Amino acid sequence: MKKEFAVIGLGRFGGSICRELVIQGMEVLAIDIDEERVNEYAEVATHAVIADTTDENVLKNLGIRNFEHVIVAIGDNIQASILTTLMLKEQGVKKITVKAQNDHHEKVLKKIGADQIVHPERDMGVRIVTNLVSNNVLDYLELSAEYSIVELIASSKIHGKTLIDLDVRAIYGVNIVAIKRGESIMISPQAHEEILKDDILVVIGAYQDINRLEKKLLNE
């Protein structure tokens, strides 16, 4: 059954969310105050409308409360972002994800009840820098301010060692939740599983602990 999403704000971030949701087969209502942007997504989204989402009556007329998930991707207008989020919350939208411009914006969004807050520019910057400064990190996903999931390339230093040998949970406080080897992937690998050079280890834990693991076991 298709889920119904509304995306408010059709800049680069909101537009990419809209396109990807449609690719995934979701029903999407695309909303922006700018007519040109709405026209751009008229043939992409299920529906596209010009609307001022800081107006309570406009949101009611759009039936916004009937959408399972609303993404607020308003660009530089922090006031409009906050007012829109507040209106959505008051109208009983089940899940609200909001793009934050900075930490102060995030604090306000948390106080008014946003369910999920994203910093796409900051998070992408962290991912890029993490990949640039490390030879072993393939990908990085921040789960919270403290915890991350990271893909690490196994070096020859740990070739042939088992998960028991490495004992990363006890020593580093992290968990290897999967091992990718060529086209195959082992989810929740067994303790006796041997790691081979160039295996991709999917590790979850606090970033500083993952960093210690990388420096100790993976750097050649």
Secondary structure, DSSP 8 states (H G I E B T S, - for coil): ---EEEEE--SHHHHHHHHHHHHTT-EEEEEES-HHHHHHHTTTSSEEEE--TT-HHHHHHHTGGG-SEEEE---S-HHHHHHHHHHHHHTT-SEEEEE-SSHHHHHHHHHTT-SEEE-HHHHHHHHHHHHHH-SSEEEEEE-SSSEEEEEEE--GGGTT-BHHHH-HHHHHS-EEEEEEETTEEEES--TT-B--TT-EEEEEEEHHHHHHHIIIII--
